[in-house]
Amino acid sequence: MLFVAVLAFMASVAFVLGGCSDKGISTQEHSVHQIEADLIVDANNSQIVQLEAYRNRLSEIAIPSLDVFAQIADSIIDGKVISDTILIRDKIWEALRACGKGNASTPTATSYSISNLTSQEFWLLMANPWNANATNTARNLALSAAQNVWPGSQYQTKADAFRHAYWNILMSKYVSISWAQQVATAHESESPNTVDKAMDLDNNAVGRRLYSQYSWYSESDFVYMLRYYTYVKVSSIPAYTWYLVYLA
């Protein structure tokens, strides 16, 4: 464990000395169309038409929480093969219609939940329902680990920074770094352009970069690394850094 702690310190120093270039990992936000273009680049025309048709029927449902979407997707996907994706999307949509408006994401300025799905996250999951369960598992594990390592408030604190970084590490491990980037960036798509949003994007990127450099680490190794990583309290974030940053 001492070895991991030393590596955590060396990694944070190396990020600063090496500059902010991050090969293959961009922290810039995607528009809805950019995200969808990334997702459907290899899709066939029927899949593209299907997603367009769902967007025209959005009034039929309420965007669910990540928990609800993952539960529905997991129950429908069970035993099916990837060639059934169009059928799976249809069944997910019908299940969401049956849920009605009661399971909608309802984020507020005073009641934050990492489980709330933005519109961009929802369409990412509709395009890739196979990734929903892994994404939700990563979210739950990151939240639990953050609460254990840094008890107390999870908003703008070291716990918040830890959670975002670890969430991105786990999504990178369970699915891919590209998926982690798209989901984590989409999660911030409806947040105002404040220092709080910049903090989250920065910590997301740190998590992905750590995974890209230490992908052989176990989950407990990453928890230990993040516990002893360099945390910097800031009042503004003029550019993306390679420290974990927090505001409160």
N, C-alpha and C positions, 0 to 999 in steps of 0.2 A: 504493500500500500504506500510506503514511503516513496518507492520508485514512481508510482503513479502521481503522487503529489508533486514530486520534482518535475516530472514531465509536464504537469499542468502549468507550473510556473514557466518552464522553458517554452511551452507552446504559446503562452500569452506574450512572452517577450519576442519570440520568433515572428509572431503575426505583425508586431509593430515594426521590427527591423526589416521585415520582408515587404513592407508596404501594404496597400489595400487591394492589390490585384487578387482576384479569386477565380482561377481558371475554371470555366465551365459553370460557375455559380454566380448568378446575378442577383443582387438585392433590390433591383428596381422593380416597381410594381408593373403588373400586367393589366391591360384593359380586359374587359370581358371577351372581346373578340380575339385578342392576342392569346389569351388562355385557351379559348376554344380552338383556335387555329393550331396551337401546340398539341392539343389533345387529339384532334381528328385528322392530323396530317396523314396517318396511315389507315384511317377508317374508310369503309366503303360508302357509296352514296346513300344507301338505305339507312345507315346509322346517322349520317348527317341530317337527312330529311326527318328522321324520327326526333332528334333533339330539337330541330326547328319547330316541329309540330307541338312538342311539349311546351316550348316557350309561348306559343300562341294560346295555350290552355292553362297558363299559370294561375288564372283566377279560380280554377277548380280546387286548388289546394292552398294550404299554408306551408311555408318553408319550415320543415321540422328542425328539431335539435339534432346534433350529431348522434346522440344516444339513440334517438328514435329511428333515424335513417339507418344507422348501422344494424339495429335490431331487425328492422324490416328486411334490409338487403341480405343479412346473414341467413334469415329463415327462408328466403326465396332462392338464394344461390345454392344452398345446401344440396350437394350431389350433382349439380349441373356443370356442364363444360363451358369453356369460354365462347364457343360458337353460339351459345344460347343467349348472348348479351342482349339482343333486341327483345327477346321474350322476357328476359329478366327485367329490363327497364319498364316494359309494359306492366308487369306484375307489381313492381315497386310503385309505379304511378297510381295504379288502382288501389293499392294499400294506403297510399297517402290520401287519396280521395276519401277512402273509408274512414280514415282517422279524423277527417274534418279539420276544424280550425283549432282544436284544443291542444295540439302538440307543437304549435308554432314556436319559432325562435322569437323571443321578445326582449332583446337587449335594451338596457337603459343606461343612462349616464351614471347612475348610482348603483346599478345591479349588474356587474360584469360577470359573464360566464364564458369560459373558453369553449363551452359546448354549443353556444349559439352559432348558427350557420349564417354567413352572409349569402347574398344571391350568387356571387361568384363561386363560393365553396359548394353551394348546392348543385350548380351545374357541373362543377368538376366531379362531384360524386355521382351524379346521374350519368355522366360520360364514362366513369370508371367505378361502377358499383362494387367491383371486386376488391377495391381498396378501402371500402368504408370501415370494415371491421378492424383492420390493422390501424387505420387512422384513429379510430375511437379508442382502441387499446393503448396506443401511444399517448393519446391525450390523458387517459385515466392514470396511467403509470407516471406520467410527468407531473400531474397534479399531486398525486400521492407522495412522490419523492420530494417535491418542493416543500410540501407541508411538513414532512419528516425532517428534512435538512434545515430548513429555515421556517420554524413555526411562527405563526402570527399572520399579519396582513399579507395578502397575495397580490396587492396592487401597488405598482411602481417601486417595489422593494427588491431586495436581493432574491427573495423567493420568486418574485415575478420574473426576474432575469433568468434565474435557474430554470424555471418551468419552461419558458420559451426555448431556451437552448436545448434542454433535454428532450422536449417534444420533437424538435427538429432532428435531433440525433436518432430518436426512435423511429420516426417516420422514414428517415433515410435508411435505417437498418431494415425495417419491415417491408418497405416498398422500394424507394429509390431516393437519391438526393434531389432529382428533378421533381418528383412528386412532393417532397417535403417543401421545396421552394414554392411550388405553385399553390399548395394548400395554405401554407403559412402567410404568404403574401396576399392571397385572396381573403384570408381571415381579417386582414387589416384594411380591406378595400373600402369599407364603409365608415372607417374612423377618420375624424378630421386630421388635417396635416399639422399635428402638434408634436411637441417633444416626446409625449407619451407614445405616439405612433412610431416615431423615429427610434425610440428606445426598444420597442418590440421588434422592429425590423432588424435592428443591429444585433440583438440577442439571438434572433432566429438564424441570422447569417453565421454568427459565431458557432452555433450548434452544428450547422451543416458543414462548416469548414473543419471543425474538430473531427466529425465523423469521417470526412474525406481523407483526413490524415492519419486517423487511428481506428480504421474500420474493424480491425481485429480485436479491439477491446471488448470485454464483456460489459453488460449493462451496469453491473456494480462498479466496474472500473470507471465508467463514465460518470456515475454519481459521485464517486470519490474525487475524480478530477474536477468536476464542476464545483464541488464543495470547497476546494482549495484553489480555485482559479482566481484570477485577478478581477476584483469587482471595483468599479470606479463610480462614485457618486457624482452626478453631473446636474447642471441646470439647463444645459442646452447640448445638442449633439449636431455640430455643424457638418459632420461627415461621418460615414460609417467607420467604426473603430473595430479593433479585434480584442477589446476587453469586454467583459460583461458589465453592462451599465445599469444604474438604477437612479431613481429620482428622490425617493423618500427613505 
